[in-house]
Amino acid sequence: MSRKRVLITGAAGFLGSHLCDRFIKEDFHVIAMDNLITGDLRNIEHLFQLENFEFHNHDVSKFVHVSGELDYILHFASPASPIDYLKIPIQTLKVGSLGIHNLLGLARVKKARILIASTSEVYGDPTVNPQPEEYWGNVNPVGPRGVYDEAKRFQEAMTMAYHTFHGLETRIVRIFNTYGPRMRLNDGRVLPAFIGQALRGEDLTVFGDGSQTRSFCYVDDLVEGIYRLLFSDYTQPVNIGNPDEITIKEFGEEIIKLTGTKQKLVFKPLPTDDPKQRRPDISKAKAILGWEPKVGRAEGLKITYEYFKSLPEKEIQHKDFSYYNKK
Protein backbone atom coordinates (compact mmCIF):
# COMPACT_ATOMS: atom_id res chain seq x y z
CA MET A 1 0.00 0.00 0.00
CA SER A 2 1.38 3.43 -0.96
CA ARG A 3 2.14 5.99 1.71
CA LYS A 4 -0.30 8.77 2.53
CA ARG A 5 0.99 12.13 1.34
CA VAL A 6 1.05 15.27 3.50
CA LEU A 7 2.07 18.82 2.61
CA ILE A 8 3.55 20.78 5.52
CA THR A 9 4.05 24.52 4.95
CA GLY A 10 6.50 26.43 7.11
CA ALA A 11 8.36 23.13 7.25
CA ALA A 12 11.79 24.59 8.03
CA GLY A 13 10.49 26.52 11.02
CA PHE A 14 10.41 25.50 14.67
CA LEU A 15 7.01 23.79 14.71
CA GLY A 16 6.97 22.77 11.05
CA SER A 17 10.21 20.84 11.35
CA HIS A 18 8.96 18.88 14.37
CA LEU A 19 5.78 18.05 12.44
CA CYS A 20 7.91 16.78 9.54
CA ASP A 21 9.69 14.48 12.00
CA ARG A 22 6.40 13.18 13.38
CA PHE A 23 4.85 12.42 10.01
CA ILE A 24 8.04 10.76 8.77
CA LYS A 25 7.95 8.62 11.92
CA GLU A 26 4.34 7.70 11.09
CA ASP A 27 5.49 6.60 7.59
CA PHE A 28 3.89 9.38 5.56
CA HIS A 29 5.38 10.84 2.41
CA VAL A 30 6.17 14.39 3.53
CA ILE A 31 6.20 17.29 1.09
CA ALA A 32 7.89 20.15 2.94
CA MET A 33 7.43 23.73 1.74
CA ASP A 34 9.09 26.91 3.03
CA ASN A 35 10.40 30.15 1.54
CA LEU A 36 13.02 30.35 4.33
CA ILE A 37 12.14 33.94 5.25
CA THR A 38 12.27 32.89 8.91
CA GLY A 39 12.83 29.13 8.56
CA ASP A 40 16.20 27.37 8.57
CA LEU A 41 17.14 24.36 6.46
CA ARG A 42 19.26 23.06 9.33
CA ASN A 43 16.00 22.11 11.07
CA ILE A 44 15.16 19.54 8.39
CA GLU A 45 18.49 18.68 6.77
CA HIS A 46 18.52 15.31 8.56
CA LEU A 47 15.47 14.34 6.47
CA PHE A 48 16.83 15.16 3.00
CA GLN A 49 18.30 11.71 2.35
CA LEU A 50 14.95 9.95 2.96
CA GLU A 51 12.97 8.69 -0.03
CA ASN A 52 9.68 9.73 1.57
CA PHE A 53 10.72 13.37 2.08
CA GLU A 54 10.92 16.20 -0.44
CA PHE A 55 11.50 19.93 -0.01
CA HIS A 56 10.16 22.83 -2.07
CA ASN A 57 11.49 26.37 -1.59
CA HIS A 58 8.30 28.29 -2.28
CA ASP A 59 6.25 31.20 -0.95
CA VAL A 60 2.67 29.98 -0.39
CA SER A 61 1.39 33.53 -0.90
CA LYS A 62 1.93 32.70 -4.58
CA PHE A 63 0.14 29.92 -6.46
CA VAL A 64 0.87 26.51 -4.90
CA HIS A 65 1.18 23.41 -7.09
CA VAL A 66 1.79 19.89 -5.81
CA SER A 67 1.97 17.01 -8.28
CA GLY A 68 0.09 13.79 -7.66
CA GLU A 69 -2.31 12.86 -4.92
CA LEU A 70 -2.43 14.71 -1.63
CA ASP A 71 -4.20 13.46 1.48
CA TYR A 72 -3.45 16.12 4.08
CA ILE A 73 -2.21 19.71 4.33
CA LEU A 74 -0.84 21.37 7.48
CA HIS A 75 -0.51 25.13 7.05
CA PHE A 76 2.19 26.36 9.43
CA ALA A 77 3.79 28.99 7.20
CA SER A 78 3.88 32.32 9.02
CA PRO A 79 6.27 34.53 10.91
CA ALA A 80 5.55 33.86 14.58
CA SER A 81 7.52 36.31 16.70
CA PRO A 82 7.02 40.00 17.52
CA ILE A 83 10.37 40.95 16.00
CA ASP A 84 9.32 39.37 12.69
CA TYR A 85 5.95 41.14 12.64
CA LEU A 86 7.62 44.55 12.43
CA LYS A 87 10.35 43.50 10.03
CA ILE A 88 8.00 41.81 7.55
CA PRO A 89 4.45 42.97 8.35
CA ILE A 90 3.15 42.77 4.77
CA GLN A 91 4.44 39.22 4.28
CA THR A 92 2.84 38.27 7.60
CA LEU A 93 -0.54 39.51 6.40
CA LYS A 94 -0.13 37.93 2.96
CA VAL A 95 0.67 34.43 4.24
CA GLY A 96 -2.43 34.58 6.46
CA SER A 97 -4.68 35.74 3.60
CA LEU A 98 -3.32 34.91 0.14
CA GLY A 99 -1.48 31.90 1.54
CA ILE A 100 -4.49 30.34 3.19
CA HIS A 101 -6.61 31.03 0.10
CA ASN A 102 -4.10 29.21 -2.09
CA LEU A 103 -3.87 26.22 0.25
CA LEU A 104 -7.61 25.91 0.78
CA GLY A 105 -7.98 25.93 -3.00
CA LEU A 106 -5.33 23.23 -3.28
CA ALA A 107 -7.07 21.15 -0.61
CA ARG A 108 -10.35 21.45 -2.49
CA VAL A 109 -8.80 20.37 -5.80
CA LYS A 110 -6.94 17.46 -4.18
CA LYS A 111 -9.84 16.52 -1.86
CA ALA A 112 -7.37 16.76 1.01
CA ARG A 113 -8.05 17.47 4.67
CA ILE A 114 -6.37 20.69 5.82
CA LEU A 115 -5.32 21.71 9.33
CA ILE A 116 -4.37 25.34 9.91
CA ALA A 117 -2.15 26.72 12.65
CA SER A 118 -3.97 29.51 14.43
CA THR A 119 -2.77 31.04 17.67
CA SER A 120 -3.72 32.19 21.13
CA GLU A 121 -3.05 35.69 19.78
CA VAL A 122 -6.56 35.64 18.29
CA TYR A 123 -7.67 36.31 21.90
CA GLY A 124 -5.56 39.51 21.98
CA ASP A 125 -5.18 40.99 25.47
CA PRO A 126 -7.91 38.82 27.01
CA THR A 127 -10.53 39.95 29.50
CA VAL A 128 -11.19 36.35 30.61
CA ASN A 129 -8.74 33.82 32.03
CA PRO A 130 -8.22 31.02 31.10
CA GLN A 131 -9.23 31.56 27.47
CA PRO A 132 -11.86 29.13 26.12
CA GLU A 133 -12.45 28.66 22.39
CA GLU A 134 -15.79 30.47 22.71
CA TYR A 135 -14.08 33.71 23.73
CA TRP A 136 -13.97 36.08 20.75
CA GLY A 137 -10.98 38.08 21.89
CA ASN A 138 -9.88 41.64 22.58
CA VAL A 139 -7.66 42.57 19.64
CA ASN A 140 -6.37 45.93 18.42
CA PRO A 141 -6.44 45.61 14.61
CA VAL A 142 -4.22 48.67 14.04
CA GLY A 143 -1.67 48.07 16.81
CA PRO A 144 1.82 46.66 16.20
CA ARG A 145 0.64 43.09 16.81
CA GLY A 146 -2.41 43.51 14.55
CA VAL A 147 -0.60 42.26 11.45
CA TYR A 148 -0.24 38.83 13.07
CA ASP A 149 -3.41 38.73 15.19
CA GLU A 150 -5.72 39.74 12.37
CA ALA A 151 -3.96 37.55 9.80
CA LYS A 152 -4.70 34.56 12.01
CA ARG A 153 -8.29 35.64 12.69
CA PHE A 154 -8.89 36.05 8.95
CA GLN A 155 -7.26 32.67 8.35
CA GLU A 156 -9.76 31.03 10.72
CA ALA A 157 -12.68 32.82 9.03
CA MET A 158 -11.55 31.79 5.54
CA THR A 159 -11.06 28.20 6.66
CA MET A 160 -14.53 27.99 8.16
CA ALA A 161 -16.01 29.55 5.01
CA TYR A 162 -14.45 26.79 2.88
CA HIS A 163 -15.73 24.22 5.35
CA THR A 164 -19.33 25.48 5.40
CA PHE A 165 -19.62 26.59 1.75
CA HIS A 166 -17.54 23.92 -0.03
CA GLY A 167 -17.79 21.10 2.52
CA LEU A 168 -13.99 21.00 2.79
CA GLU A 169 -12.49 18.84 5.56
CA THR A 170 -10.84 21.42 7.84
CA ARG A 171 -9.27 21.52 11.30
CA ILE A 172 -8.14 24.57 13.32
CA VAL A 173 -5.59 24.45 16.14
CA ARG A 174 -5.08 27.48 18.38
CA ILE A 175 -1.50 27.20 19.59
CA PHE A 176 -0.40 28.67 22.91
CA ASN A 177 3.21 29.48 23.86
CA THR A 178 5.35 26.54 22.80
CA TYR A 179 9.06 25.94 23.30
CA GLY A 180 11.77 23.38 22.66
CA PRO A 181 14.79 22.64 20.46
CA ARG A 182 14.99 24.50 17.11
CA MET A 183 13.49 27.72 18.45
CA ARG A 184 15.39 30.77 17.26
CA LEU A 185 17.38 31.94 20.25
CA ASN A 186 16.66 35.66 19.93
CA ASP A 187 13.33 35.95 18.16
CA GLY A 188 11.78 38.29 20.73
CA ARG A 189 9.70 35.72 22.59
CA VAL A 190 10.22 35.59 26.31
CA LEU A 191 11.71 32.12 26.75
CA PRO A 192 14.51 32.29 24.15
CA ALA A 193 15.11 35.94 25.04
CA PHE A 194 15.69 35.08 28.71
CA ILE A 195 17.94 32.12 27.93
CA GLY A 196 19.90 34.12 25.36
CA GLN A 197 20.54 36.88 27.89
CA ALA A 198 21.58 34.33 30.50
CA LEU A 199 24.03 32.68 28.09
CA ARG A 200 25.56 36.09 27.30
CA GLY A 201 25.85 36.98 30.99
CA GLU A 202 23.35 39.84 30.66
CA ASP A 203 20.60 40.84 33.05
CA LEU A 204 17.23 39.36 32.10
CA THR A 205 14.85 41.99 30.71
CA VAL A 206 11.29 41.90 32.03
CA PHE A 207 8.86 44.13 30.18
CA GLY A 208 6.23 45.65 32.48
CA ASP A 209 6.19 44.79 36.16
CA GLY A 210 6.44 41.05 35.49
CA SER A 211 2.93 40.28 36.71
CA GLN A 212 1.72 39.33 33.23
CA THR A 213 1.39 35.58 32.76
CA ARG A 214 2.27 32.96 30.16
CA SER A 215 1.74 29.20 29.89
CA PHE A 216 4.49 27.19 28.20
CA CYS A 217 3.90 23.91 26.33
CA TYR A 218 6.78 21.63 25.31
CA VAL A 219 6.93 21.03 21.56
CA ASP A 220 6.47 17.24 21.71
CA ASP A 221 3.20 17.68 23.59
CA LEU A 222 1.99 20.23 21.05
CA VAL A 223 2.81 17.98 18.09
CA GLU A 224 0.88 15.12 19.71
CA GLY A 225 -2.16 17.37 20.14
CA ILE A 226 -1.98 18.55 16.52
CA TYR A 227 -1.65 14.98 15.27
CA ARG A 228 -4.71 13.88 17.23
CA LEU A 229 -6.73 16.88 16.04
CA LEU A 230 -5.93 16.21 12.38
CA PHE A 231 -7.36 12.72 12.63
CA SER A 232 -10.35 13.67 14.77
CA ASP A 233 -13.81 14.56 13.46
CA TYR A 234 -13.91 17.96 15.16
CA THR A 235 -14.02 21.03 12.89
CA GLN A 236 -14.22 23.93 15.35
CA PRO A 237 -11.06 25.57 16.79
CA VAL A 238 -9.26 23.69 19.57
CA ASN A 239 -6.80 25.16 22.08
CA ILE A 240 -3.57 23.21 22.41
CA GLY A 241 -1.25 24.40 25.16
CA ASN A 242 -0.17 23.86 28.73
CA PRO A 243 -2.47 25.48 31.34
CA ASP A 244 0.34 25.68 33.93
CA GLU A 245 0.38 29.48 34.24
CA ILE A 246 3.35 31.45 35.57
CA THR A 247 4.15 35.17 35.83
CA ILE A 248 6.97 36.54 33.71
CA LYS A 249 8.83 37.59 36.87
CA GLU A 250 8.60 34.07 38.31
CA PHE A 251 9.64 32.62 34.97
CA GLY A 252 12.70 34.86 34.82
CA GLU A 253 13.68 33.64 38.28
CA GLU A 254 13.30 30.04 37.05
CA ILE A 255 15.64 30.74 34.14
CA ILE A 256 18.23 32.32 36.45
CA LYS A 257 18.12 29.21 38.62
CA LEU A 258 18.27 26.86 35.61
CA THR A 259 21.21 28.59 33.95
CA GLY A 260 23.12 29.45 37.10
CA THR A 261 23.64 33.00 35.90
CA LYS A 262 24.63 35.64 38.45
CA GLN A 263 22.58 38.25 36.65
CA LYS A 264 19.33 39.78 37.89
CA LEU A 265 15.99 40.87 36.48
CA VAL A 266 15.69 44.39 35.08
CA PHE A 267 12.37 46.01 34.24
CA LYS A 268 11.43 48.05 31.15
CA PRO A 269 8.12 49.48 29.88
CA LEU A 270 5.57 47.02 28.50
CA PRO A 271 5.21 47.08 24.69
CA THR A 272 1.91 48.18 23.14
CA ASP A 273 -0.88 45.57 23.29
CA ASP A 274 1.32 42.97 24.99
CA PRO A 275 -1.18 40.49 26.51
CA LYS A 276 -1.31 40.51 30.29
CA GLN A 277 -2.67 36.98 30.63
CA ARG A 278 -2.22 33.86 28.55
CA ARG A 279 -3.57 30.52 29.73
CA PRO A 280 -5.48 27.96 27.64
CA ASP A 281 -8.69 26.30 28.64
CA ILE A 282 -7.96 22.80 27.31
CA SER A 283 -11.29 21.20 28.25
CA LYS A 284 -12.11 20.52 24.60
CA ALA A 285 -8.73 18.95 23.86
CA LYS A 286 -9.13 16.67 26.86
CA ALA A 287 -12.71 15.66 26.01
CA ILE A 288 -12.45 15.39 22.22
CA LEU A 289 -8.84 14.33 21.66
CA GLY A 290 -8.02 12.67 24.96
CA TRP A 291 -5.02 15.01 25.05
CA GLU A 292 -3.23 16.89 27.76
CA PRO A 293 0.43 17.89 28.16
CA LYS A 294 2.80 15.34 29.67
CA VAL A 295 6.15 17.19 29.84
CA GLY A 296 6.60 19.40 32.88
CA ARG A 297 8.23 22.80 32.53
CA ALA A 298 11.34 21.81 34.51
CA GLU A 299 12.00 18.83 32.23
CA GLY A 300 11.27 20.70 29.02
CA LEU A 301 13.37 23.72 29.98
CA LYS A 302 16.36 21.55 30.76
CA ILE A 303 16.24 19.97 27.28
CA THR A 304 15.74 23.36 25.62
CA TYR A 305 18.59 24.98 27.56
CA GLU A 306 20.97 22.21 26.52
CA TYR A 307 19.96 22.80 22.89
CA PHE A 308 20.57 26.55 23.12
CA LYS A 309 23.96 26.01 24.79
CA SER A 310 25.02 23.84 21.83
CA LEU A 311 24.45 26.63 19.27
CA PRO A 312 27.38 28.39 17.60
CA GLU A 313 28.73 31.28 19.64
CA LYS A 314 27.80 33.83 16.96
CA GLU A 315 24.13 32.86 17.28
CA ILE A 316 24.24 33.17 21.05
CA GLN A 317 25.81 36.61 20.79
CA HIS A 318 23.36 37.89 18.15
CA LYS A 319 20.43 39.82 19.55
CA ASP A 320 17.56 41.88 18.16
CA PHE A 321 15.04 43.57 20.39
CA SER A 322 13.85 46.13 17.86
CA TYR A 323 10.22 45.27 18.53
CA TYR A 324 10.50 46.24 22.17
CA ASN A 325 12.15 49.54 21.37
CA LYS A 326 9.12 50.71 19.39
CA LYS A 327 6.00 52.20 20.94
N, C-alpha and C positions, 0 to 999 in steps of 0.2 A: 504494500500500500504506500502511495506517495505521501510525502510529508505535507502537512498543512503549511500554508504560506502566510507570513505576517509582515506587514510594513510598519516599521517603527520610525517616526520622524523625531528629529532632535536626538538621534541615536548616539552621537558622540558627546553628548552632555552628561551631566552627573546622573540623573535618573534614567535617561534613555539608554545609557551604556549598561546599567544594571538590569534593565528590562531585556536588552539583547542577550545578556548572560542567561537570564532565566528562561527565555524562550528557546535558546540553543540547548539548554539543559533538558528542556521538555521535548526535544527533537523536532522542533519546527524548522522550516526554512525561513531564515530571517533576512529581510531586505531592509537594510539600514540606510536612512537618508538624513543628511545634515549639510548645511551650507558653511559650517565651521565659523560662524560669526562670533559665537561664544563657546562652541564645542571644541573638543580636542581629540585628534585621532589616537593619541596615546591611550585613551579610555577604552578603545575597541581594537587596538592593533593585535591583541592576542587572539582575535577571532578571524583575522584575515586569511589564515591558511585553511580554514574549514570549508568543506564543499557546500555546506548548507548555510553559508553566510555570504552576503554581497553588500557592497557599499556604493552609494550614489551621492556624489557631492552636488547637491541641488537645493535651491531656495523654493520652499513649498508655496511661497506667495506668487510664484509663477506656475504655469500649467504643469501638472504632475502626471507623468505617464509611467506605468508599470506593466511590463509585458507578462502575458500568461495569467493564470488564475490567481486570485487573491482571496484569502479567507477572512483575514482580520487586519485592521488598521489601528495603531495606537498613535495618537497625535500628541507628541510631547515637544514639538518644535516651538520654542519661545524663549527670549531672554527671561531670566527669572531672578534678577537681583536689582536692588535699587540703583546701583551704579550703572548698570546696563540700561535701565529705563531712560536715564538722562542722556547717555551717550548715543543711543539709537532708538529714540522714541517713535519715529515713523515706522521703522522696521518692526518694532514691538506691536504697533497697531495693525500693521499689514499682515503679520503672521496669524494674528487672532481674528482677522476678518477675511482677507483674500485667501489666506492659507487654509482656514477651515472650510471655506466655500469650495476650494479646489479638492480637498480631501473628502468632503461629503459627496461631491460629485463623482469622485473616483470610487468611493464605496458603493454608490448607487449603481454605477455601471458594472462593477465587479460583483455586485450582490454580496458585499463583505460587511461584517459587523465592525463598527468603529467605536473605539473608546477614546474620549478626549480628556486631556489633563486640564481641569480647572484648578482653582486655588481658593484657599481660605481668604484671600484678598478680596473676593467678591463680597465679603461681609464688611469690608472697609474698617472703620474704627467703630466696633460694635457697641450697641447699647444693651445687649444681653450677653450673659456669660454663664455656661458655655454656649457656643453657637450651634444651634440645630439647623438642619437643611431647610426648614421652613422659614427661617429668618431671612428677610430680603436684603438686609445690609444697610450701611450708612456710609455711602461712598461719595467723595468729592470728584466729579467728573473732570474738573478743570485744574485740579491740584497736580503736583509733580508725580504722584503715584497713579493718576487717572489713566495714563496711557496703558498701563498694565491691567489695572482693575477693570476698566471698561472694555478692554480687549477680551478679557476672560468672560465678562458678563455677556458680551455680544456673542462670543463663541458658544456659550451655553444656549442662548436664545436661538441661534442658527441651527444648532444641533437638534434641539427639540422641534424646530419647525420642519426639518427633514424627517424626523421621526413621525410626527403627526400627519404631515401632508403627503409624504412619499412612502410612509411605512418602513423607513430604513431602520435597521437594527442598530441602536445607539446605546452607549453607556457613558456616564459622566462621573468622574472622580474629582472631588474637591480635596486637594492636597494641603495639609498643614505642614508647618516647619519640619523639614526632614534633613538629616545629616548622615555623614558616613564617608568612607573613602571615595575619592574622585571629585569631591567638592573643590571648587576653586578657592584657594586659601584666602584671598583678599577680594572677595566679590561684594563686600558691603554688608553681608548678612552677619548677624551677631555672633554666631558660633565660630565661623572661620576667622572673623575679625578679631575676636578675643584670643584665639589660639595663635594667630599670626603675631599679634602684639606680644604675647607671652614668649614666643620663640625668638623674637627680636630683642627681648629684654625691656620692652616699653611698658608704661603704665597702660592699664586696660580702660578704654574709653566707654563710659556709660552715657548714653544720650537721655536727657531728662533726669528725673530723680531716682531712676532705677526701679520704681514701683510698678512699671508696666510689665505685663506677663507674656510668656511664650510657652509653648508646649512642643517638645522635641521628639520626633519619631525616627528611629533608626531605619536606614534605607532598606534593609532586608525585610523588615516588617511591612513597610509601605509596599514593596514589590509584591509581597504575598497578598495584600489586600486588593491591589490592582488586578492581579491574576484571577482572584476569586470573583471580583466584580465583572470582569470581561466574560466569564463563563456562567454568570448568573442570568436570571430572567428579569432583573430589575432595571428599569429605564430612567428613573428619576435620579437626581444627583445624590451621591453618597460621600459623606465625610470619611477620610482616612487620615488618621493621625493619632498621636499619643496624648491622652487627656491629663497626663501628669504635669500640672501647671507649676511654673516657677517664675519668680520675679527676675528681671534682668540683673539687679544687684546681687541676688542670691546666686544666680548663674555665674556671674563674674567671679564671685568668691569660690565657686566650685572649680572654675578653670584655674584660678591661682593655686588652689590646693593640688589639682591634678598635675599641673606642669611644674610645680615647685618654684615658680618665679618669685622673686623678692619684690616685685612691683606691686602697685596698689591700684585701686579704682580711682579714676578721675571723671568728673561730671561736666558735660557740655549740654547746650540747649537741645531740646527735642526737635527733630526735623518736622516739617509740615505734614500733617495727616498721618503721622506714624501711629499705628494702632496701639491703644493702651492695654488691650486684653486680647489674648488669642488662645482659645482652648476649644477643642472639638467635642461636640456631643456625638459619640460613636454608637449610640443606641441602634441605629439602623444597620451599621456594619456588623454589629454583634448578632442582631436578630436575623438579618437576611443572608449574610455571608458566613456567619459563624467565625468572625474575625475579631481579634483584638491584639494589640502589640505584645510581644514576648520579651523583647530585649530592653532591659533597664537602662536608664541613662548612664549610670556609672560604667556598665559594661561597654555600651556603645561609644561613649566618649573615649575610653581607653584605646579602643581599636582605631578610632578616628585620629586621635592624637599621634599614635604611632605612625599612621599613614602620613600625616602632615610633617612629622619630623624627618621622614625619609625623602622629602622633596629636595630638589636641587637648591642650594643656598640662594641663588638669584631669585627664585620664586618666593622663598621665605622673606627675603629683603624687600621685594616689590610691594608697594602699597598704593591704594587709590581710594581716598575717601571724599572724592569730589561731590558725591551726592549729599553728604552731610554738611558740606560747606555752603550749600545753596539754601536759600529760604523760600 
